[in-house]
Amino acid sequence: MITYVAGDTPIHRLDPRTKLFVQAAVAVAAFAHTSPRGLLLLSAFVLGVCWLAATPLLASLRSYRAFLPFLVAGPLVEGATLGTPWFVPADAVTPALASYRVVLLLLVSTAYIRTTRVRESRAAIQWLLPGRAGVVLGAGVGFVLRFLPLLRDDLSTIRQAMDARLGSERSLRERIRLIGVTGLRRVFHRADRFALALQARCFAWNPTLPPLNATWRDGPAMLAGVGLVVWAVL
């Protein structure tokens, strides 16, 4: 799920700079309106974005299943007490809303990644941040977007191999050690191959990036982003 998927949805046809702006506006609104009512309104907007981007919600959340337990554990730990009543729901409300904000941002980010080519993201970042800093940041974002799905596939392969060899019969500590050590070995191997591939392809700091052309389709999206910013400020 955390990779570009070719398509012809309304979000696919937007300029990447517009999508970055709307994504930032959602983040600003999420941290400005922390009440249940504010997050409910923002949830409707996020669901609309995912629908327009043809981004399945459950599959997107499964992509972040390694992080979701931490989001669930935060409210549980905050609400737990060492004595009766053992759990105070009122103490868990604030961290639960904070975790929910993170989920909304993850969904918006997934919709962006699925509808934006890596080269377009790099071009947008270098347009927003001119100079050497923009080049470095744009290249870094491109590397991460290309590298992360491979690392996730490697970890999934390692877990499947362990299950095929009755790895589930081992202790939790041993399974964590095997996955961690093997995963790090794969990371360094991938990094070496990645560096070699960059050299073989004559990696350049100033490549010819795709042109960025805003169209009339970006108008409603820009208005939506401006509306979110104004809603966050007021």
ZAVEXLUM-31466 format. One line per 2 residues: number of its first residue (from 1); their letters; for each residue x negated, y, z negated of N, C-alpha, C. Coordinates in Angstrom, 2 decimals. Layout:
REM residues N
NUM) A) X/Y/Z/X/Y/Z/X/Y/Z | ...
REM end
This chain:
REM residues 234
1) MI) -0.81/-1.21/0.00/0.00/0.00/0.00/-0.85/1.26/0.00 | -2.06/1.21/-0.56/-2.88/2.42/-0.67/-3.73/2.56/0.57
3) TY) -3.09/2.66/1.71/-3.78/2.85/2.97/-2.80/3.42/3.98 | -3.36/3.98/5.06/-2.52/4.60/6.07/-1.72/3.55/6.83
5) VA) -0.44/3.86/7.07/0.44/2.98/7.84/1.00/3.81/9.00 | 0.72/3.38/10.22/1.19/4.13/11.39/2.71/4.16/11.42
7) GD) 3.26/5.27/11.80/4.71/5.42/11.86/5.10/6.73/12.52 | 6.40/6.95/12.58/6.92/8.16/13.22/7.97/8.81/12.32
9) TP) 7.77/8.73/11.03/8.71/9.33/10.09/8.53/10.85/10.07 | 9.49/11.58/9.51/9.32/13.04/9.40/8.06/13.45/8.65
11) IH) 7.66/12.67/7.67/6.46/13.01/6.90/5.21/12.75/7.73 | 5.22/11.72/8.56/4.08/11.46/9.44/3.81/12.65/10.35
13) RL) 4.86/13.32/10.80/4.70/14.39/11.79/4.31/15.73/11.17 | 4.22/15.81/9.85/3.84/17.06/9.20/2.34/17.29/9.27
15) DP) 1.96/18.55/9.23/0.55/18.92/9.15/-0.01/18.46/7.81 | -1.22/17.88/7.77/-1.77/17.41/6.49/-1.94/18.52/5.45
17) RT) -2.16/19.75/5.90/-2.27/20.85/4.95/-0.94/21.10/4.25 | 0.15/20.94/4.98/1.47/21.09/4.38/1.72/20.00/3.35
19) KL) 1.33/18.78/3.69/1.53/17.67/2.75/0.70/17.84/1.49 | -0.52/18.34/1.64/-1.34/18.60/0.45/-0.71/19.68/-0.42
21) FV) -0.18/20.71/0.21/0.45/21.79/-0.55/1.68/21.28/-1.31 | 2.52/20.50/-0.65/3.71/19.97/-1.33/3.30/19.04/-2.47
23) QA) 2.27/18.24/-2.24/1.80/17.34/-3.29/1.31/18.13/-4.50 | 0.56/19.20/-4.26/0.10/20.05/-5.36/1.27/20.74/-6.05
25) AV) 2.27/21.15/-5.28/3.45/21.79/-5.86/4.22/20.83/-6.76 | 4.31/19.57/-6.36/4.97/18.57/-7.21/4.21/18.41/-8.52
27) AV) 2.88/18.39/-8.46/2.08/18.26/-9.68/2.30/19.45/-10.61 | 2.33/20.67/-10.03/2.55/21.87/-10.85/3.93/21.82/-11.50
29) AA) 4.94/21.44/-10.73/6.30/21.37/-11.28/6.42/20.29/-12.33 | 5.72/19.17/-12.14/5.80/18.07/-13.11/5.24/18.47/-14.47
31) FA) 4.19/19.28/-14.47/3.59/19.68/-15.73/4.23/20.95/-16.30 | 5.01/21.65/-15.49/5.70/22.83/-15.99/7.05/22.47/-16.60
33) HT) 7.72/21.49/-16.03/9.05/21.08/-16.54/8.92/19.68/-17.13 | 8.76/19.64/-18.43/8.54/18.37/-19.11/9.79/17.83/-19.79
35) SP) 10.90/18.50/-19.64/12.14/18.03/-20.26/12.75/16.92/-19.40 | 13.60/16.08/-19.99/14.26/15.02/-19.20/15.04/15.58/-18.02
37) RG) 15.70/16.72/-18.20/16.48/17.30/-17.10/15.56/17.74/-15.95 | 14.44/18.38/-16.30/13.50/18.82/-15.27/12.90/17.65/-14.52
39) LL) 12.54/16.60/-15.25/11.96/15.43/-14.59/13.00/14.68/-13.77 | 14.26/14.75/-14.18/15.32/14.12/-13.39/15.47/14.81/-12.03
41) LL) 15.45/16.14/-12.05/15.53/16.88/-10.79/14.31/16.61/-9.92 | 13.15/16.56/-10.54/11.93/16.29/-9.78/11.94/14.86/-9.23
43) SA) 12.54/13.93/-9.97/12.63/12.55/-9.50/13.45/12.47/-8.22 | 14.52/13.25/-8.15/15.34/13.26/-6.94/14.52/13.73/-5.75
45) FV) 13.69/14.76/-5.97/12.84/15.26/-4.89/11.83/14.21/-4.46 | 11.19/13.54/-5.43/10.18/12.52/-5.12/10.81/11.35/-4.38
47) LG) 11.99/10.94/-4.80/12.68/9.85/-4.11/13.00/10.24/-2.67 | 13.38/11.50/-2.47/13.64/11.97/-1.12/12.38/11.93/-0.26
49) VC) 11.24/12.33/-0.84/9.97/12.29/-0.10/9.61/10.85/0.28 | 9.76/9.93/-0.68/9.44/8.53/-0.39/10.37/7.96/0.68
51) WL) 11.63/8.38/0.65/12.57/7.89/1.66/12.21/8.42/3.05 | 11.87/9.71/3.12/11.48/10.29/4.40/10.16/9.71/4.91
53) AA) 9.30/9.27/3.99/8.01/8.71/4.38/8.06/7.19/4.54 | 9.25/6.59/4.37/9.41/5.13/4.48/8.45/4.42/3.53
55) TP) 8.37/4.91/2.31/7.48/4.34/1.30/8.31/3.54/0.30 | 8.20/2.21/0.29/8.97/1.39/-0.65/8.50/1.61/-2.09
57) LL) 9.44/1.84/-2.99/9.09/2.20/-4.36/8.45/1.04/-5.11 | 9.10/-0.13/-5.07/8.59/-1.26/-5.85/7.22/-1.70/-5.38
59) AS) 7.03/-1.76/-4.07/5.72/-2.15/-3.54/4.65/-1.12/-3.91 | 5.04/0.16/-3.93/4.09/1.20/-4.32/3.68/1.05/-5.77
61) LR) 4.65/0.78/-6.64/4.33/0.62/-8.05/3.49/-0.63/-8.30 | 3.73/-1.67/-7.51/2.92/-2.88/-7.66/1.46/-2.60/-7.32
63) SY) 1.22/-1.65/-6.44/-0.15/-1.31/-6.09/-0.91/-0.73/-7.28 | -0.19/-0.17/-8.24/-0.81/0.42/-9.42/-0.55/-0.41/-10.67
65) RA) -0.30/-1.71/-10.48/0.06/-2.54/-11.63/-1.07/-2.65/-12.65 | -2.30/-2.40/-12.22/-3.41/-2.44/-13.19/-3.37/-1.25/-14.14
67) FL) -2.73/-0.13/-13.72/-2.69/1.07/-14.56/-1.37/1.21/-15.32 | -0.31/0.58/-14.82/0.99/0.74/-15.44/1.04/0.27/-16.90
69) PF) 0.34/-0.82/-17.29/0.36/-1.19/-18.71/-0.14/-0.09/-19.64 | -1.11/0.71/-19.18/-1.60/1.81/-20.01/-0.53/2.89/-20.16
71) LV) 0.24/3.12/-19.09/1.31/4.11/-19.18/2.41/3.64/-20.12 | 2.66/2.35/-20.17/3.67/1.81/-21.07/3.15/1.76/-22.50
73) AG) 1.86/1.47/-22.64/1.29/1.34/-23.99/1.23/2.67/-24.73 | 1.07/3.77/-24.00/0.97/5.07/-24.66/2.16/5.38/-25.56
75) PL) 3.39/5.35/-25.05/4.55/5.61/-25.92/4.70/4.60/-27.04 | 4.37/3.33/-26.76/4.51/2.30/-27.80/3.54/2.55/-28.95
77) VE) 2.31/2.91/-28.61/1.32/3.18/-29.66/1.68/4.44/-30.43 | 2.15/5.47/-29.73/2.49/6.73/-30.39/3.68/6.55/-31.33
79) GA) 4.64/5.72/-30.95/5.81/5.53/-31.79/5.64/4.53/-32.90 | 4.59/3.72/-32.85/4.39/2.69/-33.88/3.90/3.30/-35.19
81) TL) 4.32/2.73/-36.29/3.89/3.16/-37.62/3.42/1.95/-38.41 | 2.64/2.19/-39.45/2.10/1.10/-40.26/3.07/0.60/-41.31
83) GT) 4.17/1.29/-41.51/5.18/0.87/-42.47/6.57/1.00/-41.89 | 7.56/0.72/-42.68/8.93/0.86/-42.21/9.19/2.31/-41.80
85) PW) 9.89/2.55/-40.72/10.66/1.60/-39.88/9.85/0.92/-38.79 | 8.50/1.01/-38.83/7.58/0.36/-37.89/7.54/1.02/-36.51
87) FV) 8.63/1.62/-36.12/8.64/2.31/-34.82/9.59/3.49/-34.90 | 9.08/4.68/-34.51/9.86/5.91/-34.53/10.10/6.35/-33.08
89) PA) 11.31/6.15/-32.55/11.57/6.49/-31.15/11.30/7.96/-30.82 | 11.56/8.86/-31.78/11.36/10.28/-31.50/9.89/10.60/-31.19
91) DA) 8.97/9.88/-31.84/7.55/10.12/-31.59/7.11/9.61/-30.22 | 7.86/8.68/-29.67/7.48/8.09/-28.39/8.06/8.84/-27.19
93) VT) 8.95/9.81/-27.44/9.61/10.50/-26.33/8.62/11.31/-25.51 | 7.81/12.14/-26.17/6.87/13.00/-25.44/5.86/12.20/-24.61
95) PA) 5.17/11.19/-25.18/4.26/10.41/-24.32/4.98/9.61/-23.24 | 6.24/9.21/-23.49/6.99/8.51/-22.45/7.27/9.43/-21.27
97) LA) 7.63/10.68/-21.55/7.85/11.64/-20.47/6.55/11.93/-19.72 | 5.43/11.98/-20.46/4.13/12.21/-19.81/3.78/11.04/-18.89
99) SY) 4.04/9.82/-19.33/3.78/8.65/-18.49/4.66/8.66/-17.25 | 5.90/9.09/-17.43/6.81/9.14/-16.29/6.35/10.18/-15.27
101) RV) 5.79/11.29/-15.74/5.24/12.29/-14.82/4.13/11.68/-13.97 | 3.29/10.88/-14.60/2.20/10.25/-13.86/2.76/9.32/-12.79
103) VL) 3.83/8.59/-13.10/4.45/7.69/-12.12/4.95/8.49/-10.91 | 5.58/9.63/-11.16/6.06/10.47/-10.06/4.91/10.93/-9.17
105) LL) 3.81/11.33/-9.79/2.66/11.79/-9.01/2.04/10.65/-8.21 | 2.03/9.46/-8.78/1.51/8.30/-8.06/2.36/8.01/-6.82
107) LV) 3.67/8.13/-6.95/4.55/7.86/-5.81/4.34/8.90/-4.70 | 4.22/10.16/-5.09/3.98/11.20/-4.09/2.62/10.99/-3.41
109) ST) 1.62/10.62/-4.18/0.30/10.37/-3.60/0.33/9.19/-2.64 | 1.08/8.15/-3.00/1.19/6.99/-2.12/1.86/7.38/-0.81
111) AY) 2.91/8.19/-0.90/3.59/8.64/0.32/2.63/9.45/1.20 | 1.77/10.26/0.59/0.80/11.03/1.36/-0.21/10.11/2.05
113) IR) -0.75/9.16/1.30/-1.78/8.28/1.86/-1.22/7.43/3.00 | 0.02/6.95/2.83/0.63/6.10/3.85/0.96/6.86/5.14
115) TT) 1.07/8.16/5.07/1.50/8.93/6.24/0.42/9.84/6.80 | -0.80/9.78/6.27/-1.85/10.70/6.71/-3.12/9.93/7.02
117) RV) -3.63/10.11/8.22/-4.89/9.46/8.59/-6.03/10.05/7.78 | -7.06/9.23/7.57/-8.20/9.66/6.77/-8.88/10.87/7.42
119) RE) -9.03/10.85/8.74/-9.69/11.97/9.43/-8.87/13.25/9.30 | -7.55/13.13/9.28/-6.71/14.31/9.10/-6.86/14.87/7.69
121) SR) -6.96/13.99/6.70/-7.17/14.46/5.33/-8.50/15.18/5.21 | -9.53/14.63/5.84/-10.84/15.28/5.79/-10.81/16.64/6.47
123) AA) -10.11/16.73/7.61/-10.01/18.00/8.31/-9.27/19.04/7.48 | -8.21/18.61/6.80/-7.44/19.53/5.97/-8.26/20.03/4.79
125) IQ) -9.02/19.14/4.17/-9.83/19.53/3.01/-10.93/20.51/3.44 | -11.57/20.23/4.58/-12.62/21.14/5.04/-12.04/22.48/5.49
127) WL) -10.78/22.51/5.92/-10.14/23.78/6.26/-9.82/24.57/4.99 | -9.37/23.85/3.94/-9.03/24.53/2.69/-10.27/24.98/1.92
129) LP) -11.37/24.23/2.07/-12.59/24.54/1.33/-13.76/24.63/2.32 | -13.95/25.79/2.92/-15.00/25.92/3.94/-16.40/25.75/3.33
131) GR) -17.34/25.49/4.21/-18.72/25.38/3.77/-19.13/23.97/3.42 | -20.33/23.88/2.85/-20.90/22.57/2.52/-20.07/21.82/1.49
133) AG) -19.50/22.56/0.54/-18.69/21.90/-0.49/-17.49/21.19/0.13 | -16.84/21.83/1.09/-15.71/21.20/1.75/-16.11/19.98/2.55
135) VV) -17.28/20.05/3.17/-17.77/18.90/3.94/-18.02/17.71/3.01 | -18.68/17.98/1.88/-18.98/16.90/0.92/-17.69/16.32/0.34
137) LG) -16.76/17.20/-0.05/-15.51/16.72/-0.63/-14.68/15.96/0.41 | -14.63/16.47/1.63/-13.87/15.79/2.67/-14.44/14.42/2.98
139) AG) -15.76/14.33/3.09/-16.38/13.03/3.34/-16.15/12.08/2.18 | -16.23/12.61/0.94/-16.00/11.76/-0.23/-14.60/11.20/-0.28
141) VG) -13.62/12.04/0.03/-12.24/11.56/0.06/-12.06/10.50/1.14 | -12.67/10.71/2.28/-12.59/9.71/3.35/-13.21/8.39/2.94
143) FV) -14.35/8.45/2.25/-15.00/7.22/1.80/-14.11/6.46/0.81 | -13.54/7.20/-0.14/-12.70/6.55/-1.15/-11.47/5.90/-0.52
145) LR) -10.82/6.62/0.39/-9.61/6.08/1.01/-9.92/4.84/1.85 | -11.11/4.76/2.40/-11.48/3.58/3.18/-12.01/2.45/2.30
147) FL) -12.68/2.80/1.20/-13.38/1.84/0.36/-12.46/1.18/-0.66 | -11.52/1.95/-1.22/-10.68/1.45/-2.30/-9.84/0.24/-1.89
149) PL) -9.17/0.25/-0.73/-8.39/-0.95/-0.36/-9.26/-2.21/-0.26 | -10.51/-2.07/0.19/-11.40/-3.22/0.29/-11.73/-3.77/-1.09
151) LR) -11.97/-2.88/-2.05/-12.27/-3.33/-3.41/-11.07/-4.03/-4.04 | -9.86/-3.52/-3.78/-8.66/-4.17/-4.31/-8.50/-5.56/-3.70
153) DD) -8.76/-5.68/-2.41/-8.67/-6.99/-1.77/-9.71/-7.96/-2.34 | -10.90/-7.45/-2.64/-11.94/-8.30/-3.23/-11.50/-8.83/-4.60
155) LS) -10.96/-7.94/-5.44/-10.51/-8.37/-6.76/-9.37/-9.38/-6.65 | -8.48/-9.17/-5.70/-7.39/-10.13/-5.50/-7.93/-11.48/-5.05
157) TI) -8.94/-11.46/-4.18/-9.54/-12.72/-3.73/-10.23/-13.44/-4.88 | -10.91/-12.68/-5.74/-11.58/-13.27/-6.90/-10.57/-13.94/-7.83
159) RQ) -9.47/-13.28/-8.09/-8.44/-13.85/-8.97/-7.83/-15.10/-8.35 | -7.57/-15.08/-7.05/-7.02/-16.26/-6.40/-8.00/-17.43/-6.45
161) AM) -9.27/-17.13/-6.27/-10.28/-18.19/-6.34/-10.36/-18.77/-7.75 | -10.24/-17.93/-8.77/-10.25/-18.42/-10.15/-9.04/-19.30/-10.43
163) DA) -7.88/-18.87/-9.95/-6.67/-19.67/-10.16/-6.78/-21.03/-9.47 | -7.38/-21.05/-8.26/-7.54/-22.31/-7.55/-8.48/-23.26/-8.27
165) RL) -9.39/-22.71/-9.09/-10.35/-23.52/-9.84/-9.96/-23.64/-11.31 | -8.66/-23.50/-11.58/-8.12/-23.61/-12.95/-8.75/-22.58/-13.87
167) GS) -8.98/-21.39/-13.33/-9.54/-20.34/-14.17/-8.58/-19.89/-15.26 | -7.28/-20.14/-15.07/-6.31/-19.74/-16.09/-6.48/-20.55/-17.37
169) ER) -7.21/-21.67/-17.29/-7.45/-22.48/-18.49/-8.56/-21.91/-19.36 | -9.31/-20.97/-18.82/-10.38/-20.36/-19.59/-9.82/-19.32/-20.56
171) SL) -10.64/-18.90/-21.49/-10.22/-17.88/-22.45/-10.12/-16.53/-21.76 | -9.36/-15.62/-22.37/-9.17/-14.30/-21.79/-10.50/-13.57/-21.66
173) RE) -11.35/-13.70/-22.67/-12.66/-13.04/-22.62/-13.49/-13.56/-21.46 | -13.46/-14.88/-21.22/-14.25/-15.46/-20.14/-13.71/-15.03/-18.78
175) RI) -12.38/-14.94/-18.65/-11.80/-14.51/-17.38/-12.16/-13.05/-17.08 | -12.10/-12.20/-18.11/-12.47/-10.79/-17.92/-13.94/-10.68/-17.51
177) RL) -14.79/-11.50/-18.15/-16.22/-11.45/-17.82/-16.47/-11.89/-16.38 | -15.83/-12.98/-15.96/-16.03/-13.47/-14.60/-15.53/-12.48/-13.56
179) IG) -14.36/-11.92/-13.80/-13.82/-10.96/-12.83/-14.69/-9.70/-12.79 | -15.11/-9.25/-13.98/-15.94/-8.04/-14.03/-17.29/-8.22/-13.35
181) VT) -17.98/-9.31/-13.67/-19.31/-9.53/-13.10/-19.21/-9.76/-11.59 | -18.28/-10.62/-11.17/-18.12/-10.89/-9.74/-17.65/-9.65/-9.00
183) GL) -16.76/-8.88/-9.63/-16.28/-7.66/-9.00/-17.39/-6.65/-8.80 | -18.25/-6.47/-9.81/-19.37/-5.54/-9.66/-20.34/-6.00/-8.59
185) RR) -20.56/-7.32/-8.52/-21.44/-7.84/-7.48/-20.87/-7.53/-6.09 | -19.55/-7.67/-5.94/-18.91/-7.35/-4.67/-19.00/-5.85/-4.37
187) VF) -18.86/-5.02/-5.40/-18.93/-3.58/-5.21/-20.29/-3.17/-4.66 | -21.36/-3.68/-5.28/-22.71/-3.32/-4.81/-22.96/-3.88/-3.41
189) HR) -22.45/-5.08/-3.13/-22.61/-5.64/-1.79/-21.87/-4.81/-0.77 | -20.64/-4.39/-1.11/-19.88/-3.53/-0.20/-20.59/-2.20/0.01
191) AD) -21.14/-1.64/-1.07/-21.82/-0.35/-0.97/-23.03/-0.44/-0.04 | -23.80/-1.52/-0.15/-24.96/-1.69/0.73/-24.52/-1.82/2.19
193) RF) -23.48/-2.60/2.45/-22.99/-2.76/3.82/-22.41/-1.44/4.34 | -21.77/-0.70/3.44/-21.18/0.58/3.84/-22.27/1.57/4.23
195) AL) -23.34/1.63/3.42/-24.45/2.53/3.74/-25.11/2.14/5.06 | -25.27/0.83/5.30/-25.85/0.37/6.56/-24.95/0.72/7.74
197) AL) -23.64/0.60/7.54/-22.71/0.94/8.62/-22.76/2.43/8.95 | -22.91/3.27/7.93/-23.02/4.71/8.17/-24.26/5.03/8.98
199) QA) -25.38/4.37/8.65/-26.60/4.61/9.40/-26.48/4.10/10.84 | -25.84/2.94/11.00/-25.70/2.37/12.35/-24.80/3.24/13.23
201) RC) -23.85/3.92/12.62/-22.93/4.76/13.38/-23.35/6.22/13.40 | -24.58/6.49/12.95/-25.13/7.86/12.98/-24.18/8.82/12.28
203) FA) -23.93/8.57/11.01/-23.02/9.42/10.24/-23.47/10.87/10.31 | -22.51/11.75/10.60/-22.80/13.18/10.74/-21.98/13.97/9.73
205) WN) -22.60/15.05/9.23/-21.90/15.92/8.29/-20.96/16.88/9.01 | -21.11/17.02/10.29/-20.26/17.94/11.05/-19.60/17.21/12.23
207) PT) -18.79/16.18/11.96/-18.17/15.46/13.07/-17.07/16.29/13.73 | -16.65/15.85/14.90/-15.53/16.49/15.58/-14.23/15.95/14.98
209) LP) -13.59/16.77/14.18/-12.37/16.35/13.48/-11.14/16.68/14.31 | -10.04/15.99/14.06/-8.82/16.26/14.84/-8.32/17.68/14.59
211) PL) -7.76/18.33/15.60/-7.23/19.70/15.40/-6.01/19.69/14.49 | -5.86/20.75/13.72/-4.72/20.90/12.82/-3.77/21.94/13.40
213) NA) -2.58/21.50/13.73/-1.60/22.39/14.36/-0.28/22.30/13.60 | 0.06/23.37/12.91/1.35/23.42/12.22/2.46/23.68/13.24
215) TW) 3.60/23.04/13.05/4.74/23.19/13.94/5.95/23.65/13.14 | 7.08/23.75/13.83/8.30/24.17/13.16/8.75/23.17/12.10
217) RD) 8.32/21.91/12.23/8.69/20.89/11.24/8.08/21.19/9.88 | 6.97/21.93/9.87/6.32/22.23/8.59/7.05/23.33/7.82
219) GP) 7.92/24.07/8.49/8.63/25.16/7.82/9.46/24.70/6.64 | 10.38/23.74/6.82/11.18/23.28/5.67/10.32/22.69/4.55
221) AM) 9.26/21.98/4.93/8.39/21.41/3.90/7.67/22.50/3.11 | 7.20/23.53/3.80/6.55/24.63/3.11/7.52/25.36/2.20
223) LA) 8.76/25.55/2.65/9.77/26.18/1.79/10.05/25.34/0.56 | 10.08/24.01/0.74/10.28/23.14/-0.41/9.13/23.26/-1.40
225) GV) 7.89/23.33/-0.87/6.75/23.48/-1.76/6.74/24.81/-2.50 | 7.07/25.88/-1.77/7.17/27.20/-2.41/8.27/27.20/-3.46
227) GL) 9.39/26.53/-3.15/10.48/26.46/-4.13/10.05/25.75/-5.39 | 9.26/24.67/-5.25/8.76/23.96/-6.44/7.85/24.84/-7.27
229) VV) 6.98/25.61/-6.60/6.07/26.50/-7.33/6.84/27.57/-8.05 | 7.83/28.17/-7.38/8.65/29.21/-8.02/9.43/28.61/-9.20
231) WA) 9.95/27.41/-9.02/10.69/26.74/-10.11/9.76/26.46/-11.29 | 8.51/26.16/-10.99/7.55/25.89/-12.08/7.20/27.17/-12.84
233) VL) 7.12/28.28/-12.12/6.72/29.55/-12.74/7.84/30.15/-13.55 | 9.06/30.06/-13.02/10.20/30.70/-13.69/10.64/29.91/-14.91
REM end
